[in-house]
Amino acid sequence: RCSASPGLDFSWIRFTHSDYFQMRNDVARTSAYYHAIDRLAVGKIVLDLGTGALALLALRAARAGALHVYAVEAQDEACQKARRMVALAGLENVITVLHGRSQDLTLPCRVDLVIHELVGELASCEGIANTLRDAAQRHVSPAALREGTWSLPAHIATWIAPAKIPQM
């Protein structure tokens, strides 16, 4: 059951190793993220919300030329794996992996760009509205907020269509 009520903890949502690889191997999704990150992350300080075990978006932002990336992950096991992925890539000096929810963390500086894929089957299923609201208030620089290009993706929508299943 999904809800966008303030203060809810969505850290109970768990992904398996297979889930992370399926997300990575979704070519259309990953390519769209990579293309946008390549354009938006250059020379910026980036916050990756829910970096996951593979730290895919954080790694891409660092390789695209981000000044620094704060990769936040609530799940302990996924956080540990993300740290290993960053170390394997030799990017520990550019990416800081933080364990916890972004709502509970204080970053050493404000960021210019927030990248995330905390969407779920429904646009608000993983609590993204409250997470982004908090990030905008506490983590994003005023200049980035004024520019309006601080969140990737900038918009999320859930499309539904009524359907009737005929009885057998």
WOHUZI-V738271 format. One record per backbone hydrogen bond with DSSP energy under -0.5 kcal/mol. CO is the residue of the C=O (numbers start at 1). NH is the residue of the N-H. E is the energy in kcal/mol with one decimal. If there is no record, write none. Layout:
BEGIN
co=[CO & CO]
nh=[NH & NH]
e=[E & E]
END
This chain:
BEGIN
co=[5 & 8 & 10 & 16 & 17 & 18 & 19 & 20 & 21 & 23 & 25 & 26 & 27 & 28 & 29 & 30 & 31 & 32 & 33 & 34 & 35 & 36 & 37 & 41 & 44 & 44 & 44 & 45 & 45 & 46 & 47 & 47 & 48 & 48 & 48 & 49 & 51 & 52 & 55 & 56 & 57 & 58 & 59 & 60 & 61 & 61 & 62 & 65 & 68 & 69 & 69 & 70 & 70 & 71 & 72 & 72 & 73 & 75 & 76 & 77 & 78 & 79 & 80 & 81 & 82 & 83 & 84 & 85 & 86 & 87 & 91 & 91 & 94 & 95 & 96 & 96 & 98 & 101 & 101 & 102 & 105 & 111 & 113 & 113 & 114 & 115 & 117 & 119 & 119 & 122 & 124 & 127 & 128 & 129 & 130 & 131 & 132 & 133 & 134 & 135 & 135 & 139 & 141 & 142 & 143 & 144 & 144 & 150 & 152 & 157 & 164]
nh=[8 & 10 & 13 & 20 & 21 & 22 & 23 & 24 & 25 & 26 & 27 & 30 & 31 & 32 & 33 & 34 & 35 & 36 & 37 & 38 & 39 & 40 & 41 & 44 & 46 & 67 & 68 & 112 & 113 & 70 & 49 & 115 & 50 & 51 & 72 & 117 & 55 & 55 & 59 & 60 & 61 & 62 & 63 & 64 & 65 & 66 & 65 & 43 & 46 & 71 & 96 & 48 & 72 & 98 & 50 & 51 & 100 & 79 & 80 & 81 & 82 & 83 & 84 & 85 & 86 & 87 & 88 & 89 & 91 & 90 & 94 & 95 & 69 & 97 & 71 & 98 & 73 & 104 & 105 & 105 & 107 & 141 & 47 & 115 & 152 & 49 & 119 & 125 & 126 & 125 & 127 & 131 & 132 & 133 & 134 & 135 & 136 & 137 & 138 & 139 & 140 & 111 & 145 & 146 & 147 & 148 & 149 & 114 & 116 & 159 & 166]
e=[-1.3 & -0.7 & -1.8 & -1.9 & -1.8 & -2.4 & -2.3 & -2.4 & -2.4 & -1.1 & -1.5 & -3.0 & -2.6 & -1.8 & -2.3 & -2.9 & -2.6 & -2.1 & -3.0 & -2.7 & -1.2 & -2.5 & -2.7 & -2.2 & -0.5 & -2.0 & -1.1 & -3.0 & -1.6 & -3.0 & -0.7 & -2.9 & -0.5 & -0.5 & -3.0 & -0.7 & -0.6 & -0.6 & -2.7 & -2.2 & -2.5 & -2.3 & -2.5 & -1.9 & -0.5 & -2.3 & -1.2 & -2.7 & -2.9 & -0.7 & -2.9 & -2.9 & -0.7 & -3.2 & -1.3 & -2.3 & -2.4 & -2.5 & -2.4 & -2.2 & -2.4 & -2.2 & -1.7 & -2.3 & -2.4 & -2.3 & -2.8 & -1.7 & -2.3 & -1.3 & -1.5 & -2.7 & -2.8 & -0.6 & -2.7 & -0.5 & -2.4 & -1.9 & -0.6 & -0.8 & -0.5 & -3.1 & -2.7 & -0.5 & -2.8 & -2.5 & -1.5 & -0.7 & -0.8 & -2.2 & -1.8 & -1.9 & -3.0 & -2.1 & -2.3 & -2.4 & -2.8 & -1.8 & -2.7 & -2.6 & -1.9 & -3.5 & -2.0 & -2.4 & -2.2 & -1.7 & -0.7 & -3.6 & -2.0 & -0.5 & -0.7]
END
